[in-house]
């Protein structure tokens, strides 16, 4: 049993890794990961996009607040800045005409505002588009690819470098608070600290119940993705990500192929989710409906979990009813892009420093509801 820890973090995905990185500046951290490898269920299955246009106002604020961390990462965090320009081209497809102005307005307040472009410019950006398949088009220039593996490893490496520990195979079976400390029983042993952070992703409400905290109403949802082979000789590496304004599909250059998703969000129990063949077929069909090519072979398909509460606002901060229990959960599929700001905010609230000024207005929305 560890008796010298200041913080226990439950969950080794991007939320837990970021929490551990920032908390390690304030004390000794042990991160408890249920699986053999951290980030197996959501972080490792991300579409690897950084976008200040996606999500609600809180998600966008967290994303924008963290951009500088990724643009100029701390020394030793990663070999290179993890962001690479990509851009997103969003199309007004038949029957979705009423959504275009809404999508354009939603991107107007981004640091690099979304702009409407003409059909010829859209075809320059993605030459395989069929001109008759869409009406209007908008471009989101600030969207970037993000090196998810480098980011996740950077947070975990920094946690360890600061004296922290990552314990794998350490699924929490019980939690008990005695004399001002939390005691977590796991197959890897018992761990103890005064403060506990619930960053368990799809399992966060289960961890909360073990601690006697009220669940946050988190709902895990499946998101399917697949990488399809492109026709021989076709280079898509410079294309933007392509989607429709209704967000019923996206297609993004990836590893010499095309990463596709039908943007599904079926509620599922926490677990190791698998892709559904029909969802993969839908993703391919929706892209082919706007493109003058046929994708003959799907190289690889997978599914991940996106977990959020009903209002789609992350849950960050101390639980109002349980001493020493803190939340960093419900990031809703935006965990990679919000991680620097969400981790910094959680750490500031957990040690009592108060939120960074740029994030102070968000705290009443982010802290757990009594």
C-alpha positions, 0 to 999 in steps of 0.5 A: 500500500502506498502511504505517501501519496497526495492524490489518487487518480482513477483512470489512465485515459487522456483525462486521468493522464492530464489530471496527473500531469498537473497535480504532480506539480503539487504533490505525489500522484498515483494513477490507477488504470484498470487495463494493462495499457492506459487509454485503451477504450477512448483515448487510443481510438480517437479521430485525432482532431483539434477543433475550436468549432466543435462542441458547446460553449464550454467545450470550445472555451476549454479547447481554446484555452488549451491551444497554447499548451499544444502549440508550444508544449512544455520542455520534454513534453513531446519531440514536436508540437502535436498540432498539424494544420488540417482544416474542415470542409463542411457541405450543405447536402440535399435536405440540409439547407436550413442548417448551413447558416446555423453552422456558419454562425456557430463558427463565427466566434472561433479564433479563426472564423469559419467562412463560406467558400464557393464551389470552385474553392471547395473542389480545389480543396477536395478534388473528388467531390461531385459538384452536384452533390452539395449546395453551399460549402463552408471552411473551418481553417483552424482545425488541426490534426493532433498526435494523440499518442504523443500527447497521452505519452507526454502527460504520463511521462511528465507525471512519472518524471515528477515522481508519480506512479502509473499502476496498471491492472489496478481496477478499483474494487472498493473505496473507503474514506478513513481519517481524512484519506481515501483507500482504494482496493485494487488487484494491484494492491491498496492505495491511499491518499487524501484526495481522489480524482474520478477520471474513469471515463465511461466508468466514472459514475461507477467509481462515484458510487463506490465513493458514496457520491451521487452519479453525474448521469454520464452516458457512454455512447459508441462512435464508429470509425474505419480507415478505407483504402483509396484508389491506387495513385490517389493522394489525399494527404493534403485534403481537409477533413470533409463532413456535412453541416448536419454532422452525419459523416466525416472523412479525414486523410489518415495513414495513406487512406481515409478515416470515415465515421457515420458520427453514430452515438448509440448509448451502450454500457461501459465496456470494450465496444466493437464496430458494427458492420452496418455503421461502417457501411453507412460511413462509406455510403455517406462519403461516396454520396458526395465523392466521385470515387468508390472505396473498395476496401476497409482496412481497419474498423473500430469503435470507441466510447464518448461519455457525457452527461445529458447537458453535454457539459463536462464535470470538473471539480470537487464533489459538493457532498463528498470530501476529498472527491473530485471529478474530471469526467464527461468530456464527451469525445473532446478529451484530447483537445480539452485536456490541457485546460481541463487538467489545469482547472481540475488541479487548481480546484483540487488544491484550492488555488481557484481557477485560472482567470480565463476559465473562472467564468466556467466553474459554476457550470463545470462543478458537480451538481449537488 
